[in-house]
Structure formats: structure tokens, C-alpha cells
Amino acid sequence: MLKPILLACALGLTTLPAAAQTASDEARRIARDAIIVDTHIDAPGILGDAWADLGVAAPDREFDYPRAREGGLDVAWMSIYTSPREDDAGTARQSAHMQIDSVEALVQRHPEKFAILTSPRDVGRLRAGGRVLLPLGMENGAPLGDDLSQVQAFFDRGVRYITLAHSVANRLADSSYGVERKWDGLSDFGRDVVAEMNRLGIIVDVSHISDGAAAQAIALSSAPVIASHSAFRHFTPGFERNISDELAKAVAATGGVVQIPFGTAFVNPQAAANLQAKFRARAELDRRNAALAAAGQPIEDRDAFNRAWDEAHPTPATPIDAVLDQIDHGVALIGIDHVGIGSDFDGVGGELADGLRSVADFPNLIEGLLQRGYDEAGIRKILGGNLLRVWRDVEDAAAR
């Protein structure tokens, strides 16, 4: 099935889908005037598989410049994602550098549309003329290997947050998805990495990691901590990938923020249960394949497994209210100063809440918040003010 944007192009339409046209004039005004910060967009990771010029309309993607401006997006964190397979193969560091190269090339191709952002203090200057600013976040600390000097190396390349692990335990931390708990939280090296991130002014990100690892990272950090793209587990019991109320309170106590994603798997209980089960089934497949390979027997096709799983577990329809409910819960739990947005656009295979299908759709979120009684000052905090405050505080802590 074609995504809405692709369908519009196939029909020769030039307007956005109906879901992106529901916002009021007031919501669109706020989107234009406020600084919108999205802490997680996976555009760089897919450029290696299928190149696209994101400075012009790229209808098969969820992030491009025209739709970012349509939606009012100002600061789009580019996720430098590396997989456990790349870590095992020893190619994660190379992959990370190549993705950073791709973001730099995009800026060089369109300097009037984009700029690399390495400090929140440069937002006002660099966004002049309608630029979309591109800070870098490393999703999975695997590119660091076991070399602490790589934290400085990637800081020098522009990385300003690091998600300590992804879908399996790495050298730094245990993963929320992983059955194996290699470190019972953070490794000794992971603890050293947190300290080095604090020293340099890199934000510690506790999305994706296990509860034990998150609790330890929060306790160790001398600067505010974020969850760059984690919904609240309150709505998805047993789904450790989402943040517990207890850990969310701990993040807020550091002065940090929880950034709400738009992916169906994070905000829909059935989709979350399906994803958790998929990761466990895939881990079992990998164990079987390791045993088969050791015995010299043919292994099972991982791609075929993924296709069969997805066919058997279709994505449930999810209204935008599921995202708004997450924001309401966060505001009630930890306060309006500690909630933001981290969409996961281009990272969840198009499985997104209705009305939040691309970066053009932020006015729809604003409209929902207005209808739920949020005032403009509070909405501006959620849209980006909170995250920029945290980033400044992390820089200040490093300077001290």
C-alpha cells in the first residue's frame, strides 16, 4: 500500500494529504513562529540504501526541506544509526562517519536551506533565511568501540547526543530489547563514556537501553539526561523500550526531557506487544542460526522471517490522540518543562500515528494540543523550548 504522500504523487496531486490539512490557522501560526525541535529523524541511515536529495521534495521519505518548512520544523536532529550487525562486523565506526559525511554533503549542496548545528546558542543566527538546522545524534554507541578517545572524535564531527545502545547489548550498556543482560546495566566502559560525554557537553540519551542501564546513567550523569524518542510505558505495560514513570521522574529530576515519538509501535499497546515479541523471536532465530552454522547446516533466512512476521502482525490503526495522550500523561507526571517530541520519522517504516505522517504535520499536533487546552507558552515548550534549555544546560555543565 502506498504511503499518503506517495499516493498523492501517483495521482498527480500537489497538495498534502487530508490528514495534514486539518490544522487551524492558529495552529499553523504557532508552527511558523515557534522553534520546533525534533530530536530523532532517521534520514541519514537510509541514504546509503537509497539516495535522495532531501533539499527538494523526496516523496518516498518523511523528511525533506519543503515539508519541513511546511510543518514549521526548525531543528531536525539527524540520527546516526548503526546496527548490531555492523558492530559485530567491525564496520559501525565507518558507517557512522559515512552518515555524517552524507549530512555534511546535504548542507554543502543546499547551504541556503540547511546548516549543521552544534550549539543551541547558534539557532537564532543559523535559522535566518528559513534554514532547517541539523544537529547530529548517535543512535547506538557501537561506533565508539572500546576506545574512549572516540567520544572526542565524534564530538569534533558534530555529535551532540549519544544513545548508549540500541537493540542488543554493546560494549557500553544493556538494551531494553535484548534478552541477554550482559552488564546488569552499564559496563565499566559505559560509565567512563557517560563521564566523558558530560566533560565534552554531549547529551546522555537513555532511549533504547534497559531500565538498569538507564537508572545508572541518570545517576552517574552530572548534566541533564534525555530520552530522545521514548513514549511512556504507562500505556504499553511490559514494553521496556518505553520509559517507566519512575525513570521518567528521574530524567526530569536531572532537568532533562522525555521526547515523545510518533511511531505506532511506541504509542499503540498492541503494536508495542507485537514489536517486543518480534525482537524476542528474532533473537531466538539468531541463536538457531548460530547453532546451524556451527554444525555446517543451512541457516534460516532472516529477511524471510521479517516479511512473514510483518504479514502476520499487521500494523493497527492508531489515531493522533494516542500521541496526545502520551503528552498529557508526561505533563501530568513530570511537568510541562520536561516533555518534548522525537518523532522517529524515517525510522519506523511508515508505521506512524494518523495525522503525523511526515515533518509537514506538526501543525496537526499543535491543533490537538490547542483543543486539549494547552496555551501557546506551554506548546512552545513542548515543541522545542524544553530541549533547547536542556542542551544549553549540558553545555554549561561541561564548561564548569
NORWO-V22574 format. One record per residue. RES is the residue in three letters. PSI is psi in degrees with one decimal (NA if undefined). Layout:
# NORWO-V22574
res->[RES RES]
psi->[PSI PSI]
This chain:
# NORWO-V22574
res->[MET LEU LYS PRO ILE LEU LEU ALA CYS ALA LEU GLY LEU THR THR LEU PRO ALA ALA ALA GLN THR ALA SER ASP GLU ALA ARG ARG ILE ALA ARG ASP ALA ILE ILE VAL ASP THR HIS ILE ASP ALA PRO GLY ILE LEU GLY ASP ALA TRP ALA ASP LEU GLY VAL ALA ALA PRO ASP ARG GLU PHE ASP TYR PRO ARG ALA ARG GLU GLY GLY LEU ASP VAL ALA TRP MET SER ILE TYR THR SER PRO ARG GLU ASP ASP ALA GLY THR ALA ARG GLN SER ALA HIS MET GLN ILE ASP SER VAL GLU ALA LEU VAL GLN ARG HIS PRO GLU LYS PHE ALA ILE LEU THR SER PRO ARG ASP VAL GLY ARG LEU ARG ALA GLY GLY ARG VAL LEU LEU PRO LEU GLY MET GLU ASN GLY ALA PRO LEU GLY ASP ASP LEU SER GLN VAL GLN ALA PHE PHE ASP ARG GLY VAL ARG TYR ILE THR LEU ALA HIS SER VAL ALA ASN ARG LEU ALA ASP SER SER TYR GLY VAL GLU ARG LYS TRP ASP GLY LEU SER ASP PHE GLY ARG ASP VAL VAL ALA GLU MET ASN ARG LEU GLY ILE ILE VAL ASP VAL SER HIS ILE SER ASP GLY ALA ALA ALA GLN ALA ILE ALA LEU SER SER ALA PRO VAL ILE ALA SER HIS SER ALA PHE ARG HIS PHE THR PRO GLY PHE GLU ARG ASN ILE SER ASP GLU LEU ALA LYS ALA VAL ALA ALA THR GLY GLY VAL VAL GLN ILE PRO PHE GLY THR ALA PHE VAL ASN PRO GLN ALA ALA ALA ASN LEU GLN ALA LYS PHE ARG ALA ARG ALA GLU LEU ASP ARG ARG ASN ALA ALA LEU ALA ALA ALA GLY GLN PRO ILE GLU ASP ARG ASP ALA PHE ASN ARG ALA TRP ASP GLU ALA HIS PRO THR PRO ALA THR PRO ILE ASP ALA VAL LEU ASP GLN ILE ASP HIS GLY VAL ALA LEU ILE GLY ILE ASP HIS VAL GLY ILE GLY SER ASP PHE ASP GLY VAL GLY GLY GLU LEU ALA ASP GLY LEU ARG SER VAL ALA ASP PHE PRO ASN LEU ILE GLU GLY LEU LEU GLN ARG GLY TYR ASP GLU ALA GLY ILE ARG LYS ILE LEU GLY GLY ASN LEU LEU ARG VAL TRP ARG ASP VAL GLU ASP ALA ALA ALA ARG]
psi->[133.9 142.2 157.8 -42.5 -43.2 -39.3 -41.2 -42.2 -40.1 -32.0 -0.4 19.5 149.4 -6.7 165.9 159.7 161.0 -36.4 -26.0 4.4 10.8 -11.2 145.8 168.0 -35.8 -42.4 -39.9 -33.9 -45.7 -40.8 -38.1 -41.1 -36.3 159.2 111.8 127.1 122.3 117.4 4.8 102.5 125.9 27.8 -44.9 -36.4 -27.5 -6.0 -30.2 -26.5 -39.5 102.0 145.1 144.5 103.3 1.3 -13.5 177.4 126.2 81.8 -14.8 5.0 168.8 -10.9 124.7 168.9 -48.4 -42.2 -29.5 -43.0 -36.6 -39.8 -8.1 11.9 127.8 -40.0 109.9 101.3 122.5 121.4 120.7 86.0 135.6 146.3 161.9 -34.5 -41.6 -37.3 -47.2 -35.9 -7.1 18.9 4.3 -41.2 -44.6 -44.8 -43.5 -44.8 -37.7 -37.6 -39.8 -40.5 -39.9 -37.0 -42.5 -39.4 -38.0 -42.8 -41.4 -31.5 -32.0 65.9 -19.2 -10.1 -28.6 156.6 142.4 136.4 123.7 -2.5 138.9 -19.7 -10.3 1.1 -50.4 -41.8 -45.0 -26.0 -4.4 138.5 4.7 19.6 148.0 126.2 140.3 85.8 165.1 131.2 132.8 113.5 100.1 119.4 8.1 -37.4 -17.3 -20.6 -128.8 31.6 105.6 -27.4 -18.3 -21.9 -45.8 -41.4 -42.8 -28.1 -43.5 -25.5 -4.5 -2.7 129.2 -2.8 154.3 122.4 117.2 -36.9 175.2 -109.4 -7.2 164.2 140.1 -157.3 -11.6 -41.5 162.0 153.6 148.8 -28.5 -27.1 136.2 -40.6 132.2 89.9 -34.4 -3.5 41.1 -117.1 148.7 170.7 -39.8 -40.2 -38.7 -41.6 -37.5 -42.9 -45.4 -40.3 -38.3 -43.7 -41.6 -38.8 -23.8 30.7 131.8 133.1 125.2 124.0 8.9 148.3 -23.5 163.4 163.4 -42.3 -44.1 -41.6 -45.6 -40.4 -41.2 -42.1 -43.6 -35.0 -31.6 134.5 5.5 163.4 147.7 150.4 160.0 104.9 -27.3 75.3 127.3 -179.4 129.7 -17.5 -36.0 -13.7 68.2 136.5 -6.2 91.9 -20.9 -32.8 156.4 137.1 159.5 -38.6 -46.6 -34.8 -41.4 -37.3 -39.8 -47.0 -35.1 -25.1 -8.0 6.9 -172.0 150.5 121.2 118.1 127.8 168.2 -3.8 138.1 -40.9 -20.0 -28.9 -4.9 120.9 -42.0 -42.3 -37.6 -43.7 -39.8 -43.1 -42.7 -44.6 -36.6 -44.7 -37.7 -40.9 -37.4 -34.5 -39.1 -39.3 -43.9 -37.0 -42.6 -43.0 -36.8 -41.7 -40.0 -42.9 -40.8 -29.2 2.4 23.3 157.4 142.5 162.2 146.2 116.9 -39.4 -39.1 -39.6 -47.3 -43.1 -44.2 -40.8 -48.7 -36.0 -35.7 -14.6 73.8 151.8 124.7 145.4 137.9 115.7 161.3 -23.6 -27.4 -36.8 -42.6 -36.7 -38.2 -45.4 -44.7 -45.6 -44.7 -43.5 -42.3 -35.3 -48.3 -2.4 152.4 -14.4 -1.9 22.9 139.2 -160.5 135.1 85.5 -40.2 27.2 143.6 13.1 -5.1 23.6 32.2 2.1 86.0 156.5 145.6 138.3 -3.7 61.2 -15.0 177.2 -6.1 -11.6 7.9 -33.0 -30.2 -40.4 -43.9 -42.7 -43.4 -39.9 -40.9 -44.3 -24.3 5.3 7.7 140.3 170.5 -38.0 -43.6 -39.9 -41.7 -36.3 -47.9 -40.1 -27.1 -21.3 -39.7 -45.1 -42.1 -36.2 -45.6 -43.9 -41.9 -40.8 -37.2 -43.0 -43.7 -40.7 -39.1 -38.9 -30.3 NA]
